[in-house]
Amino acid sequence: MPPPDAPGWVRGAVGFLLDHCPPEVREYAVVTRHPVVLATVAARYATGQQSSAVALLRDARADLGDLVDPPTIAAVLEACEREVRRTRQLVRQVELVAAALQGRRFAPEL
């Protein structure tokens, strides 16, 4: 994503945020018309995804232990760990976009 002051940045940020919301969010003009509102909605969805991934990782063995074989449990746990990492990164990305939409600027780290 280009820097926040680049031409078209807000449009790109809105696209990024919409890509990380359920499709139904596009139906709410008040959300899509106001990028800061959209960022708040996207943050809630991203946080919810992360919470669900953590809960599944925590409970998968107990929930599925009698239903599938051990190699499947191991594969599920591995997938859950990847999803926890992905959603953690997504939450951070959405937070940074939201902060930039609110006018916060960050200096590049060396």
C-alpha positions as CSV (number, residue, x, y, z in Angstrom):
1,M,0.0,0.0,0.0
2,P,1.4,3.4,-0.8
3,P,2.0,6.1,1.8
4,P,-1.1,7.7,3.3
5,D,-0.4,11.1,1.5
6,A,-0.1,9.5,-1.9
7,P,-2.8,10.2,-4.5
8,G,-5.6,7.6,-4.3
9,W,-4.4,6.2,-1.0
10,V,-7.8,6.5,0.7
11,R,-9.4,4.6,-2.2
12,G,-6.8,1.8,-1.8
13,A,-7.3,1.8,2.0
14,V,-11.1,1.4,1.5
15,G,-10.5,-1.5,-0.9
16,F,-8.2,-3.2,1.5
17,L,-10.6,-2.8,4.4
18,L,-13.6,-4.0,2.4
19,D,-11.6,-7.0,1.3
20,H,-11.4,-7.9,5.0
21,C,-15.0,-7.5,5.8
22,P,-17.9,-9.8,5.0
23,P,-19.5,-8.9,1.6
24,E,-22.6,-7.6,3.2
25,V,-20.7,-4.7,4.6
26,R,-20.7,-3.2,1.1
27,E,-24.4,-2.8,1.3
28,Y,-24.2,-0.2,4.1
29,A,-23.6,3.1,2.4
30,V,-22.9,4.8,5.8
31,V,-20.0,2.4,6.3
32,T,-18.6,2.6,2.8
33,R,-18.9,6.4,2.5
34,H,-16.9,7.0,5.7
35,P,-13.5,5.3,5.7
36,V,-13.0,5.8,9.4
37,V,-16.2,4.0,10.1
38,L,-15.2,1.2,7.7
39,A,-11.9,0.9,9.5
40,T,-13.7,0.5,12.8
41,V,-16.0,-2.2,11.3
42,A,-13.0,-4.0,9.7
43,A,-11.1,-3.9,13.0
44,R,-14.0,-5.6,14.8
45,Y,-14.3,-8.3,12.2
46,A,-10.5,-8.9,12.2
47,T,-10.5,-9.1,15.9
48,G,-13.4,-11.5,15.8
49,Q,-11.6,-13.7,13.3
50,Q,-8.5,-13.7,15.5
51,S,-10.5,-14.7,18.6
52,S,-12.2,-17.5,16.7
53,A,-8.9,-18.8,15.5
54,V,-7.4,-18.8,19.0
55,A,-10.5,-20.5,20.4
56,L,-10.4,-23.2,17.7
57,L,-6.7,-23.8,18.4
58,R,-7.4,-24.0,22.1
59,D,-10.4,-26.4,21.7
60,A,-9.7,-28.4,18.6
61,R,-8.2,-31.4,20.3
62,A,-11.1,-31.7,22.7
63,D,-13.8,-30.9,20.1
64,L,-12.5,-33.3,17.4
65,G,-10.5,-35.9,19.4
66,D,-13.2,-38.5,19.2
67,L,-14.2,-37.6,15.7
68,V,-11.0,-37.8,13.6
69,D,-7.7,-39.6,13.7
70,P,-4.6,-38.1,15.3
71,P,-2.9,-37.1,12.0
72,T,-6.0,-35.1,11.2
73,I,-5.9,-33.4,14.6
74,A,-2.3,-32.5,14.0
75,A,-3.1,-31.0,10.6
76,V,-6.0,-29.0,12.1
77,L,-3.8,-27.7,14.8
78,E,-1.2,-26.7,12.3
79,A,-3.8,-24.9,10.2
80,C,-5.1,-23.2,13.3
81,E,-1.6,-21.9,14.2
82,R,-1.2,-20.5,10.7
83,E,-4.6,-18.8,11.0
84,V,-3.8,-17.3,14.4
85,R,-0.6,-15.8,12.9
86,R,-2.5,-14.6,9.8
87,T,-5.2,-12.9,11.8
88,R,-2.7,-11.4,14.2
89,Q,-1.0,-9.8,11.3
90,L,-4.4,-8.7,9.8
91,V,-5.4,-7.0,13.0
92,R,-2.2,-5.1,13.0
93,Q,-2.6,-4.1,9.4
94,V,-6.1,-2.9,9.9
95,E,-5.0,-0.9,13.0
96,L,-2.3,0.8,11.0
97,V,-4.7,1.7,8.2
98,A,-7.2,3.0,10.7
99,A,-4.6,5.1,12.4
100,A,-3.5,6.6,9.1
101,L,-7.1,7.4,8.1
102,Q,-7.3,9.3,11.4
103,G,-4.3,11.4,10.4
104,R,-1.6,9.5,12.3
105,R,1.7,9.3,10.4
106,F,4.6,6.9,11.1
107,A,8.3,7.4,10.5
108,P,10.0,4.6,8.7
109,E,12.2,2.4,10.9
110,L,15.8,2.1,10.0
